[in-house]
Amino acid sequence: MERLHMRFEFDGLRLGPGKARLLELIRDRGSISAAGRAMGMSYKRAWSLVEEMNAAFALPLVVSVRGGTKGGGAEVTAEGVSVLAAYRRLEAILLAEGAAEIAVIRDALRKSSPIRETTGLGG
């Protein structure tokens, strides 16, 4: 099965699968640190990526939530949900509309990759 890793570059911002996944995890877990841990990155790195996205967009994609019974956290804003949804829709469109082109590339690959043979990643 093919996977698509789509990355956009806009005036200093790179938006790709890592930042999209970070947004999803913040949305689902309500915490930048929990999202970072789930991705194997430090809180500092996760926060840095959030700051980078927030600085690039007219409206913030993630905001801090203070206090409350859980002691605060973070949430993805309506703007963040919109950007993430657009990113995921574009992925789906590219996979569906580009199926023929993807097949051409896939069919041109070696049937047995030398990388898989030497690393034991068989396939």
Secondary structure, DSSP 8 states (H G I E B T S, - for coil): -------EEETTEEE-HHHHHHHHHHHHHS-HHHHHHHTT--HHHHHHHHHHHHHHSSS-SEEEE--TTTT-EEEE-HHHHHHHHHHHHHHHHHHHHTHHHHHHHHHHS-SS-HHHHHHT---
